[in-house]
Amino acid sequence: MKHYAVQWIEDWCSENGWTDLFQERTDYWAFPPNAVMPVPIPTQVLRAIKANRGLCFEEKVWCAAAGLSAVTAGAFAYFFASPMPLVAAFAFCAVVMARMEDDTF
């Protein structure tokens, strides 16, 4: 799951003189000013960007899906008098929240 919008990082790079941003797996790399070799975008910068911007579009979609599944499961559990929809929704929400965890911190 993407935790940052590329536009956010591109904006930071252009403000600070970094060039040629690219993503390798989950890391963002760019050329610092006057450098000949790309380096990863510093973790402190990514933290600051995330703190200022909040959730990206993909994270918002997954959070909405988790909330909708919980509400739908509650209705189905009541209608069918069975806890199984709640169990399925709990499993789905647990997976979504685990994917929301950012490993770079």
Secondary structure, 3 states (H helix, E strand, C coil): CCCCCHHHHHHHHHHHCCEEEEEECCEEEEECCCCCCCEECCHHHHHHHHHHHCCCHHHHHHHHHHHHHHHHHHHHHHHHCCCHHHHHHHHHHHHHHHHHCCCCC
